């Protein structure tokens, strides 16, 4: 329900010619189906970092909570990436890189590169 109504979706498709409509439809269907996945993450016990865009639609923030909750036996850090829309690593690469590197340092004691 958070992907928007048909008019909104069509406006998004029409305004971004880099992604053909049929591909956009695939992405939208996959995203909408994700919360219903039966993926079992209970065996994961290592730290997990879930990043989401601060300016993402409410549904994306809800999905970040659902992803974090999917790891019941792992320590999970969930963080909003400021000044980011959908593609957090492209919208705010410096924050994204610093955050992921800091997480890796805390978890593994080092980070390569």
KALIN-V199152 format. One record per pair of residues at least 24 apart in sequence whose C-alpha atoms are under 8 Angstrom apart, sorted by the first residue. I is the first residue (numbers start at 1). J is the second residue. If there is no record, write none. Layout:
BEGIN
((I	J) (I	J))
END
This chain:
BEGIN
((1	32) (2	57) (2	58) (2	59) (3	28) (3	32) (3	59) (35	63) (35	66) (40	70) (41	70) (41	71) (41	72) (42	70) (42	71) (42	72) (42	73) (42	74) (43	73) (44	71) (44	73) (44	74) (45	71) (45	73) (45	74) (45	75) (46	74) (46	75) (47	74) (47	75) (47	76) (47	77) (47	107) (48	74) (48	75) (48	76) (48	77) (49	76) (49	77) (49	78) (49	79) (49	100) (49	103) (50	76) (50	77) (50	78) (50	79) (51	78) (51	79) (51	80) (51	81) (51	88) (52	78) (52	79) (52	80) (52	81) (52	88) (53	80) (53	81) (53	82) (53	83) (53	84) (53	85) (53	86) (53	87) (53	88) (54	80) (54	81) (54	82) (54	83) (54	84) (54	85) (55	82) (55	83) (55	84) (55	85) (55	86) (56	84) (56	85) (56	86))
END
